[in-house]
Amino acid sequence: MTVTELLSYEAALASFDPVMGLEVHVELGTKTKMFCGCSTELGAEPNAQTCPTCLGLPGALPVVNEIGVESAIKIGLALHCEIAEWCRFARKNYFYPDMPKNFQTSQYDEPIAFNGYLDVQLEDGEVFRVEIERAHMEEDTGKSTHIGGATGRIHGASHSLLDYNRAGIPLIEIVTKPIVGAGDRAPEVAKAYVAELREVIRSLGVSEARMDKGQMRCDVNLSLMPKGSETFGTRSETKNVNSLRSVERAARFEIQRHAAVLESGGTIVQETRHFHEDDGSTTSGRIKDNAEDYRYFPEPDLVPVAPAREWVEELRKGLPELPRVRRNRLREEWGVSEQEMQSILNAGAVDPIVATIEAGADAASARKWWMGELARNANEKAVSLEELPITPADVARVSTTSWPARSSRASSPARAPRTRSSRSAV
Ligand SMILES: [Zn+2]
């Protein structure tokens, strides 16, 4: 890998203001694909879950998945977006072997949801509002596996395998407006935004949004403008970043790289970039000029989507409490500090604690069990709390039973749990 010149983070921020744009793809958890009845279940034999529609065979006609549309509307509403009264799908034309139709069915200038926002809370409690440009519906592509190359990429491969099981699985793409004014906290804002969005998606029950399973991935667009300027610089787009930490690292790396190029009198090339987990760097992908033309046009085989206002209002009424609001409410009810709440969140203990309290335990002992003994146990076994063979009802029963004095064990009080990210607890 070629060594990239970087400016120190502090020096970069002393001269420039970062502008970010985040594009997040979420794979919906529908049982069937977006435009056909094929199953979306993972783990099937390659190409077992395909049909003439998702293989793009001549004459096959798509039909819209109603749950897909409903999920998109729910996401739009939870992000405080307006919901289109009438919108269409569009064909995004390009050739790639993992897309047998030679176009992706997407939405272009008529997204189902637009003009929203998501408030995200940073680690010190500050709330930053990220404006949402749009959320639109589209379909996933198939999966290419390149054989023989050193890095799994197509370069140097002897041949490629194609699996179309994923082709046609519904995706929602959520695009922010340019995020300005975050300054040196831009990478933190990016991470907090993706984390909060993930919580929102999960609370709606429309996707598990597991980044490690590729159900949620983020493209990080970044550019710099000289301090005091209001003209955006040329941006780079780091594709398919698939963990929260990587989102933060990718933004940070690109700030330092752009600054180094600009400070030395160079120009930023508008391109896509690949992120590398091992050292947190990005490398050049494909040049992307402004004239990139997908020849979008309205999809003639699908009727427009015109969600009835009554339906939209019904979905709005059915929205769950937003995760940030719920967290703040629980924090107050449980009487814990921001920091404690953060470690409860990091440990994945919020829902188990809520369920234990519902099963009859008091908040303090529910918290003590899940964040103490059980967290330690889960940590040792490298499983999540919910994967432990103990239910909230069990914990409630144990915590409401009075025990004889534990004098013999009093010298070894439960240590604080050592979860992967409990560093913010100390
Ligand atoms: Zn199909």
Residues whose N, C-alpha, C, O or C-beta is under 5 A from the ligand:
A	BS01	ZN	C36 G37 C38 Q49 T50 C51 T53 C54
